[in-house]
Amino acid sequence: MKPVLNENFGTHKYNQILTTGKDSSSISKIYDLKNRLIRQTKEKYNEELGYNEAIISRYDTLQNLISSELKNVDNGSFVRVFLDKETVVSRLQFTKGDSNGEYFKFYMGDSETPIATGSTNPMDPSPSFEQDEFFKFLSQILEYPNQARAERETGTAIVAIEVNKNGEVIDYQCVNKDLIHPSFAKEAIRVIKKFDPKFNPAYGIFGEPVAGTFKIPIRFKLS
């Protein structure tokens, strides 16, 4: 979510107040048009640990705190805690930059044993197919559109796959179709539909299966 800075009131959805300190710290507050605080972000340099950190608090429309996040701004690692009526119901941990690469862990309540771990966010739908299997299929099926080839067009189509709480695919959309050659979006969706990907549903904050979106980039590059 970002504040929309546009003179056209039809696209103006949020207001932002940004305060900066002499020590380079900052506090960003984002409000909706009913003057309700939606998100607050406090950023500063953590001298003890030696990195820039952010504390991100999110609120519902009744001004109840629904999540709190401590983030390493320098490498993207974070711990995000989800709350319901001031009670911790779950937390998501993302670690980046260690010897194991990127890694997610999802915990319920105060438990120290994760119910889900892996290289993909468990709060998003997760593919039940192997990445190598998809890339092999892609190399055999993907066709470079003739018109795009003639015009020497290149680009990457990003396809968003809507997955319901049962893990079933319900829709495909190219989210950047206005930025690429139109034939890329059409071909990317055709190939992914033909592959017929299967997914595990995303986790909600209470550990329940929920609907979500999984994005796949398809790159078109001339040799």
Secondary structure, DSSP 8 states (H G I E B T S, - for coil): ------S-GGG--EEEEEEE-TTS-EEEEEEETT--EEEEEEEEEETTTTEEEEEEEEE-TT--EEEEEEEETTT--EEEEEEETTEEEEEEEEEEEETTEEEEEEEETT-SS-SEEESS-TTS-EESS-HHHHHHHHHHH----HHHHHTT--EEEEEEEEE-TTS-EEEEEETTGGGS-HHHHHHHHHHHHHH---EE-EE-TTS-EE-EEEEEEEEE---
